[in-house]
């Protein structure tokens, strides 16, 4: 099964997440199909500089049967809400 999930990267106390499309059997930071965005959780305010999402690619993968994990869904909702405020 294909999932849209987070991949942890960075250093201690300066980590960030890549939003990726990957096979559910692949390891968290391992092989992935496509990177569709990123998220920096350590920024104090939410803006376009600390989170980006390719919504067209996300919708493409959802239409083709990809499942979104719970944590990723929360982050995607934050990104969409911040884009709507602008």
N, CA, C and O atoms as a printed pandas DataFrame, in Angstrom:
     atom_number atom_name residue_name chain_id  residue_number  x_coord  y_coord  z_coord
0              1         N          UNK        A               1    0.825   -1.168    0.000
1              2        CA          UNK        A               1    0.000    0.000    0.000
2              3         C          UNK        A               1    0.884    1.252    0.000
3              4         O          UNK        A               1    1.924    1.286    0.658
4              5         N          UNK        A               2    0.470    2.259   -0.729
5              6        CA          UNK        A               2    1.205    3.519   -0.806
6              7         C          UNK        A               2    0.640    4.477    0.234
7              8         O          UNK        A               2   -0.575    4.603    0.380
8              9         N          UNK        A               3    1.545    5.160    0.966
9             10        CA          UNK        A               3    1.127    6.097    2.011
10            11         C          UNK        A               3    1.820    7.438    1.825
11            12         O          UNK        A               3    2.949    7.517    1.339
12            13         N          UNK        A               4    1.112    8.488    2.225
13            14        CA          UNK        A               4    1.703    9.821    2.312
14            15         C          UNK        A               4    2.074    9.992    3.774
15            16         O          UNK        A               4    1.203    9.966    4.644
16            17         N          UNK        A               5    3.368   10.167    4.052
17            18        CA          UNK        A               5    3.829   10.197    5.432
18            19         C          UNK        A               5    5.018   11.121    5.600
19            20         O          UNK        A               5    5.473   11.743    4.640
20            21         N          UNK        A               6    5.524   11.211    6.837
21            22        CA          UNK        A               6    6.637   12.086    7.164
22            23         C          UNK        A               6    7.944   11.310    7.218
23            24         O          UNK        A               6    7.986   10.144    7.610
24            25         N          UNK        A               7    8.997   11.984    6.818
25            26        CA          UNK        A               7   10.336   11.434    6.903
26            27         C          UNK        A               7   11.185   12.422    7.695
27            28         O          UNK        A               7   11.317   13.577    7.291
28            29         N          UNK        A               8   11.765   11.991    8.818
29            30        CA          UNK        A               8   12.501   12.859    9.726
30            31         C          UNK        A               8   13.931   13.065    9.241
31            32         O          UNK        A               8   14.623   12.106    8.901
32            33         N          UNK        A               9   14.374   14.341    9.209
33            34        CA          UNK        A               9   15.736   14.690    8.798
34            35         C          UNK        A               9   16.244   15.820    9.680
35            36         O          UNK        A               9   15.485   16.385   10.468
36            37         N          UNK        A              10   17.526   16.152    9.550
37            38        CA          UNK        A              10   18.114   17.259   10.286
38            39         C          UNK        A              10   18.969   16.797   11.449
39            40         O          UNK        A              10   19.285   15.616   11.587
40            41         N          UNK        A              11   19.340   17.774   12.292
41            42        CA          UNK        A              11   20.191   17.524   13.445
42            43         C          UNK        A              11   19.379   17.567   14.734
43            44         O          UNK        A              11   18.181   17.847   14.725
44            45         N          UNK        A              12   20.055   17.286   15.835
45            46        CA          UNK        A              12   19.401   17.333   17.128
46            47         C          UNK        A              12   18.905   18.753   17.397
47            48         O          UNK        A              12   19.658   19.713   17.237
48            49         N          UNK        A              13   17.668   18.888   17.795
49            50        CA          UNK        A              13   16.990   20.161   18.066
50            51         C          UNK        A              13   16.813   21.049   16.841
51            52         O          UNK        A              13   16.331   22.174   16.976
52            53         N          UNK        A              14   17.178   20.596   15.676
53            54        CA          UNK        A              14   16.967   21.350   14.434
54            55         C          UNK        A              14   16.453   20.404   13.353
55            56         O          UNK        A              14   16.976   20.379   12.239
56            57         N          UNK        A              15   15.442   19.639   13.687
57            58        CA          UNK        A              15   14.947   18.645   12.745
58            59         C          UNK        A              15   13.865   19.246   11.854
59            60         O          UNK        A              15   13.270   20.275   12.173
60            61         N          UNK        A              16   13.632   18.582   10.740
61            62        CA          UNK        A              16   12.539   18.949    9.844
62            63         C          UNK        A              16   12.006   17.681    9.213
63            64         O          UNK        A              16   12.649   16.632    9.246
64            65         N          UNK        A              17   10.827   17.795    8.641
65            66        CA          UNK        A              17   10.175   16.645    8.038
66            67         C          UNK        A              17    9.974   16.861    6.552
67            68         O          UNK        A              17    9.604   17.949    6.111
68            69         N          UNK        A              18   10.220   15.822    5.792
69            70        CA          UNK        A              18    9.837   15.813    4.388
70            71         C          UNK        A              18    8.512   15.068    4.301
71            72         O          UNK        A              18    8.332   14.028    4.934
72            73         N          UNK        A              19    7.589   15.604    3.515
73            74        CA          UNK        A              19    6.322   14.917    3.277
74            75         C          UNK        A              19    6.517   14.098    2.012
75            76         O          UNK        A              19    6.723   14.647    0.929
76            77         N          UNK        A              20    6.452   12.787    2.157
77            78        CA          UNK        A              20    6.799   11.911    1.044
78            79         C          UNK        A              20    5.663   10.938    0.737
79            80         O          UNK        A              20    4.764   10.714    1.548
80            81         N          UNK        A              21    5.739   10.375   -0.456
81            82        CA          UNK        A              21    4.868    9.273   -0.871
82            83         C          UNK        A              21    5.767    8.049   -0.918
83            84         O          UNK        A              21    6.768    8.037   -1.634
84            85         N          UNK        A              22    5.411    7.012   -0.152
85            86        CA          UNK        A              22    6.267    5.834   -0.065
86            87         C          UNK        A              22    5.431    4.580    0.123
87            88         O          UNK        A              22    4.271    4.638    0.530
88            89         N          UNK        A              23    6.039    3.459   -0.178
89            90        CA          UNK        A              23    5.430    2.174    0.103
90            91         C          UNK        A              23    5.380    1.998    1.614
91            92         O          UNK        A              23    6.323    2.378    2.308
92            93         N          UNK        A              24    4.317    1.438    2.126
93            94        CA          UNK        A              24    4.169    1.296    3.579
94            95         C          UNK        A              24    5.217    0.368    4.189
95            96         O          UNK        A              24    5.469    0.437    5.391
96            97         N          UNK        A              25    5.822   -0.485    3.394
97            98        CA          UNK        A              25    6.838   -1.411    3.901
98            99         C          UNK        A              25    8.231   -0.777    3.973
99           100         O          UNK        A              25    9.125   -1.335    4.609
100          101         N          UNK        A              26    8.426    0.364    3.340
101          102        CA          UNK        A              26    9.733    1.031    3.351
102          103         C          UNK        A              26    9.996    1.650    4.717
103          104         O          UNK        A              26    9.055    2.054    5.400
104          105         N          UNK        A              27   11.277    1.734    5.133
105          106        CA          UNK        A              27   11.589    2.374    6.412
106          107         C          UNK        A              27   11.278    3.869    6.380
107          108         O          UNK        A              27   11.137    4.454    5.307
108          109         N          UNK        A              28   11.172    4.482    7.557
109          110        CA          UNK        A              28   10.768    5.886    7.669
110          111         C          UNK        A              28   11.643    6.814    6.826
111          112         O          UNK        A              28   11.116    7.645    6.087
112          113         N          UNK        A              29   12.950    6.692    6.921
113          114        CA          UNK        A              29   13.855    7.560    6.175
114          115         C          UNK        A              29   14.453    6.852    4.964
115          116         O          UNK        A              29   15.465    7.292    4.417
116          117         N          UNK        A              30   13.832    5.771    4.555
117          118        CA          UNK        A              30   14.373    4.978    3.464
118          119         C          UNK        A              30   13.838    5.386    2.107
119          120         O          UNK        A              30   13.634    6.564    1.812
120          121         N          UNK        A              31   13.624    4.388    1.313
121          122        CA          UNK        A              31   13.218    4.571   -0.071
122          123         C          UNK        A              31   11.821    5.188   -0.168
123          124         O          UNK        A              31   10.908    4.792    0.557
124          125         N          UNK        A              32   11.665    6.164   -1.075
125          126        CA          UNK        A              32   10.355    6.771   -1.283
126          127         C          UNK        A              32   10.116    6.978   -2.772
127          128         O          UNK        A              32   11.053    6.938   -3.569
128          129         N          UNK        A              33    8.866    7.198   -3.141
129          130        CA          UNK        A              33    8.480    7.364   -4.542
130          131         C          UNK        A              33    8.640    8.821   -4.972
131          132         O          UNK        A              33    9.223    9.108   -6.017
132          133         N          UNK        A              34    8.111    9.746   -4.149
133          134        CA          UNK        A              34    8.137   11.158   -4.502
134          135         C          UNK        A              34    8.074   12.007   -3.238
135          136         O          UNK        A              34    7.395   11.655   -2.273
136          137         N          UNK        A              35    8.796   13.137   -3.255
137          138        CA          UNK        A              35    8.706   14.104   -2.172
138          139         C          UNK        A              35    7.722   15.184   -2.603
139          140         O          UNK        A              35    7.891   15.805   -3.652
140          141         N          UNK        A              36    6.686   15.405   -1.782
141          142        CA          UNK        A              36    5.662   16.380   -2.167
142          143         C          UNK        A              36    5.640   17.613   -1.272
143          144         O          UNK        A              36    4.790   18.484   -1.453
144          145         N          UNK        A              37    6.553   17.705   -0.312
145          146        CA          UNK        A              37    6.601   18.891    0.522
146          147         C          UNK        A              37    7.556   18.734    1.682
147          148         O          UNK        A              37    8.224   17.709    1.822
148          149         N          UNK        A              38    7.619   19.788    2.538
149          150        CA          UNK        A              38    8.420   19.729    3.749
150          151         C          UNK        A              38    7.794   20.597    4.822
151          152         O          UNK        A              38    6.935   21.433    4.544
152          153         N          UNK        A              39    8.246   20.382    6.074
153          154        CA          UNK        A              39    7.705   21.079    7.234
154          155         C          UNK        A              39    8.800   21.269    8.267
155          156         O          UNK        A              39    9.437   20.302    8.685
156          157         N          UNK        A              40    9.027   22.523    8.688
157          158        CA          UNK        A              40    9.973   22.851    9.748
158          159         C          UNK        A              40    9.182   23.156   11.017
159          160         O          UNK        A              40    8.598   24.236   11.106
160          161         N          UNK        A              41    9.133   22.260   12.002
161          162        CA          UNK        A              41    8.308   22.479   13.187
162          163         C          UNK        A              41    8.885   23.489   14.174
163          164         O          UNK        A              41    8.146   23.956   15.041
164          165         N          UNK        A              42   10.158   23.848   14.090
165          166        CA          UNK        A              42   10.780   24.711   15.084
166          167         C          UNK        A              42   10.563   26.196   14.828
167          168         O          UNK        A              42   10.950   27.013   15.663
168          169         N          UNK        A              43    9.971   26.569   13.728
169          170        CA          UNK        A              43    9.708   27.976   13.454
170          171         C          UNK        A              43    8.596   28.458   14.375
171          172         O          UNK        A              43    7.655   27.717   14.662
172          173         N          UNK        A              44    8.703   29.704   14.840
173          174        CA          UNK        A              44    7.719   30.207   15.796
174          175         C          UNK        A              44    6.386   30.536   15.139
175          176         O          UNK        A              44    5.333   30.290   15.727
176          177         N          UNK        A              45    6.413   31.083   13.943
177          178        CA          UNK        A              45    5.152   31.378   13.273
178          179         C          UNK        A              45    5.030   30.541   12.021
179          180         O          UNK        A              45    6.028   30.143   11.421
180          181         N          UNK        A              46    3.796   30.281   11.636
181          182        CA          UNK        A              46    3.541   29.456   10.464
182          183         C          UNK        A              46    3.438   30.370    9.249
183          184         O          UNK        A              46    2.589   31.260    9.202
184          185         N          UNK        A              47    4.300   30.147    8.277
185          186        CA          UNK        A              47    4.244   30.900    7.029
186          187         C          UNK        A              47    4.747   30.024    5.892
187          188         O          UNK        A              47    5.055   28.851    6.101
188          189         N          UNK        A              48    4.831   30.579    4.707
189          190        CA          UNK        A              48    5.239   29.789    3.543
190          191         C          UNK        A              48    6.701   29.371    3.583
191          192         O          UNK        A              48    7.088   28.456    2.857
192          193         N          UNK        A              49    7.529   30.011    4.408
193          194        CA          UNK        A              49    8.947   29.673    4.439
194          195         C          UNK        A              49    9.242   28.400    5.217
195          196         O          UNK        A              49   10.270   27.763    4.985
196          197         N          UNK        A              50    8.360   28.016    6.135
197          198        CA          UNK        A              50    8.661   26.821    6.916
198          199         C          UNK        A              50    7.783   25.625    6.566
199          200         O          UNK        A              50    7.880   24.578    7.206
200          201         N          UNK        A              51    6.932   25.772    5.561
201          202        CA          UNK        A              51    6.151   24.616    5.108
202          203         C          UNK        A              51    5.708   24.816    3.662
203          204         O          UNK        A              51    5.193   25.871    3.292
204          205         N          UNK        A              52    5.916   23.797    2.869
205          206        CA          UNK        A              52    5.510   23.815    1.465
206          207         C          UNK        A              52    4.872   22.472    1.144
207          208         O          UNK        A              52    5.321   21.430    1.622
208          209         N          UNK        A              53    3.822   22.506    0.332
209          210        CA          UNK        A              53    3.138   21.295   -0.074
210          211         C          UNK        A              53    2.706   21.430   -1.529
211          212         O          UNK        A              53    2.102   22.430   -1.918
212          213         N          UNK        A              54    3.022   20.417   -2.324
213          214        CA          UNK        A              54    2.555   20.374   -3.711
214          215         C          UNK        A              54    1.169   19.731   -3.696
215          216         O          UNK        A              54    1.042   18.507   -3.754
216          217         N          UNK        A              55    0.132   20.568   -3.617
217          218        CA          UNK        A              55   -1.228   20.046   -3.459
218          219         C          UNK        A              55   -1.697   19.265   -4.676
219          220         O          UNK        A              55   -2.448   18.299   -4.539
220          221         N          UNK        A              56   -1.262   19.672   -5.871
221          222        CA          UNK        A              56   -1.680   18.939   -7.074
222          223         C          UNK        A              56   -1.150   17.511   -7.064
223          224         O          UNK        A              56   -1.861   16.583   -7.448
224          225         N          UNK        A              57    0.099   17.328   -6.625
225          226        CA          UNK        A              57    0.678   15.977   -6.551
226          227         C          UNK        A              57    0.037   15.167   -5.418
227          228         O          UNK        A              57   -0.166   13.960   -5.550
228          229         N          UNK        A              58   -0.280   15.839   -4.302
229          230        CA          UNK        A              58   -0.939   15.150   -3.210
230          231         C          UNK        A              58   -2.303   14.615   -3.659
231          232         O          UNK        A              58   -2.643   13.465   -3.384
232          233         N          UNK        A              59   -3.077   15.451   -4.349
233          234        CA          UNK        A              59   -4.387   15.028   -4.838
234          235         C          UNK        A              59   -4.268   13.897   -5.854
235          236         O          UNK        A              59   -5.100   12.990   -5.879
236          237         N          UNK        A              60   -3.228   13.951   -6.694
237          238        CA          UNK        A              60   -2.991   12.878   -7.660
238          239         C          UNK        A              60   -2.801   11.542   -6.941
239          240         O          UNK        A              60   -3.399   10.537   -7.325
240          241         N          UNK        A              61   -1.966   11.533   -5.895
241          242        CA          UNK        A              61   -1.692   10.287   -5.184
242          243         C          UNK        A              61   -2.906    9.803   -4.409
243          244         O          UNK        A              61   -3.128    8.597   -4.304
244          245         N          UNK        A              62   -3.697   10.722   -3.862
245          246        CA          UNK        A              62   -4.909   10.322   -3.146
246          247         C          UNK        A              62   -5.904    9.686   -4.108
247          248         O          UNK        A              62   -6.551    8.694   -3.771
248          249         N          UNK        A              63   -6.027   10.258   -5.311
249          250        CA          UNK        A              63   -6.930    9.691   -6.312
250          251         C          UNK        A              63   -6.484    8.291   -6.739
251          252         O          UNK        A              63   -7.307    7.458   -7.119
252          253         N          UNK        A              64   -5.184    8.047   -6.674
253          254        CA          UNK        A              64   -4.661    6.736   -7.046
254          255         C          UNK        A              64   -4.570    5.774   -5.866
255          256         O          UNK        A              64   -3.942    4.722   -5.985
256          257         N          UNK        A              65   -5.182    6.109   -4.731
257          258        CA          UNK        A              65   -5.297    5.163   -3.634
258          259         C          UNK        A              65   -4.319    5.318   -2.489
259          260         O          UNK        A              65   -4.276    4.453   -1.614
260          261         N          UNK        A              66   -3.537    6.375   -2.454
261          262        CA          UNK        A              66   -2.598    6.563   -1.349
262          263         C          UNK        A              66   -3.342    6.959   -0.081
263          264         O          UNK        A              66   -4.301    7.729   -0.130
264          265         N          UNK        A              67   -2.898    6.429    1.051
265          266        CA          UNK        A              67   -3.484    6.747    2.351
266          267         C          UNK        A              67   -2.602    7.776    3.049
267          268         O          UNK        A              67   -1.378    7.747    2.913
268          269         N          UNK        A              68   -3.226    8.686    3.797
269          270        CA          UNK        A              68   -2.478    9.703    4.541
270          271         C          UNK        A              68   -2.439    9.282    6.008
271          272         O          UNK        A              68   -3.461    8.891    6.571
272          273         N          UNK        A              69   -1.254    9.363    6.629
273          274        CA          UNK        A              69   -1.151    9.042    8.048
274          275         C          UNK        A              69   -1.772   10.161    8.883
275          276         O          UNK        A              69   -1.947   11.277    8.392
276          277         N          UNK        A              70   -2.104    9.870   10.137
277          278        CA          UNK        A              70   -2.790   10.839   11.003
278          279         C          UNK        A              70   -1.969   12.105   11.221
279          280         O          UNK        A              70   -2.487   13.212   11.071
280          281         N          UNK        A              71   -0.710   11.955   11.568
281          282        CA          UNK        A              71    0.152   13.112   11.837
282          283         C          UNK        A              71    0.337   13.950   10.574
283          284         O          UNK        A              71    0.330   15.180   10.637
284          285         N          UNK        A              72    0.500   13.304    9.454
285          286        CA          UNK        A              72    0.656   14.021    8.190
286          287         C          UNK        A              72   -0.610   14.792    7.855
287          288         O          UNK        A              72   -0.535   15.907    7.338
288          289         N          UNK        A              73   -1.763   14.220    8.139
289          290        CA          UNK        A              73   -3.027   14.895    7.868
290          291         C          UNK        A              73   -3.142   16.177    8.690
291          292         O          UNK        A              73   -3.630   17.189    8.186
292          293         N          UNK        A              74   -2.694   16.149    9.962
293          294        CA          UNK        A              74   -2.713   17.342   10.799
294          295         C          UNK        A              74   -1.817   18.433   10.219
295          296         O          UNK        A              74   -2.203   19.602   10.183
296          297         N          UNK        A              75   -0.628   18.056    9.767
297          298        CA          UNK        A              75    0.301   19.033    9.208
298          299         C          UNK        A              75   -0.226   19.592    7.894
299          300         O          UNK        A              75   -0.100   20.791    7.643
300          301         N          UNK        A              76   -0.805   18.760    7.064
301          302        CA          UNK        A              76   -1.374   19.216    5.795
302          303         C          UNK        A              76   -2.509   20.203    6.053
303          304         O          UNK        A              76   -2.635   21.197    5.337
304          305         N          UNK        A              77   -3.330   19.945    7.061
305          306        CA          UNK        A              77   -4.395   20.886    7.403
306          307         C          UNK        A              77   -3.839   22.234    7.853
307          308         O          UNK        A              77   -4.403   23.276    7.521
308          309         N          UNK        A              78   -2.715   22.224    8.621
309          310        CA          UNK        A              78   -2.067   23.471    9.016
310          311         C          UNK        A              78   -1.584   24.246    7.795
311          312         O          UNK        A              78   -1.754   25.463    7.719
312          313         N          UNK        A              79   -0.985   23.543    6.846
313          314        CA          UNK        A              79   -0.456   24.186    5.650
314          315         C          UNK        A              79   -1.589   24.809    4.844
315          316         O          UNK        A              79   -1.474   25.944    4.381
316          317         N          UNK        A              80   -2.669   24.078    4.677
317          318        CA          UNK        A              80   -3.801   24.576    3.888
318          319         C          UNK        A              80   -4.449   25.774    4.580
319          320         O          UNK        A              80   -4.815   26.745    3.917
320          321         N          UNK        A              81   -4.595   25.716    5.916
321          322        CA          UNK        A              81   -5.175   26.850    6.642
322          323         C          UNK        A              81   -4.299   28.088    6.541
323          324         O          UNK        A              81   -4.817   29.198    6.418
324          325         N          UNK        A              82   -2.973   27.919    6.591
325          326        CA          UNK        A              82   -2.079   29.079    6.501
326          327         C          UNK        A              82   -2.118   29.683    5.093
327          328         O          UNK        A              82   -1.982   30.898    4.947
328          329         N          UNK        A              83   -2.299   28.871    4.068
329          330        CA          UNK        A              83   -2.412   29.389    2.701
330          331         C          UNK        A              83   -3.726   30.146    2.521
331          332         O          UNK        A              83   -3.768   31.142    1.798
332          333         N          UNK        A              84   -4.788   29.692    3.161
333          334        CA          UNK        A              84   -6.086   30.359    3.051
334          335         C          UNK        A              84   -6.096   31.712    3.749
335          336         O          UNK        A              84   -6.836   32.608    3.343
336          337         N          UNK        A              85   -5.277   31.877    4.805
337          338        CA          UNK        A              85   -5.218   33.160    5.518
338          339         C          UNK        A              85   -4.564   34.245    4.675
339          340         O          UNK        A              85   -4.877   35.425    4.833
340          341         N          UNK        A              86   -3.661   33.858    3.784
341          342        CA          UNK        A              86   -2.924   34.843    2.983
342          343         C          UNK        A              86   -3.724   35.402    1.855
343          344         O          UNK        A              86   -3.228   36.239    1.101
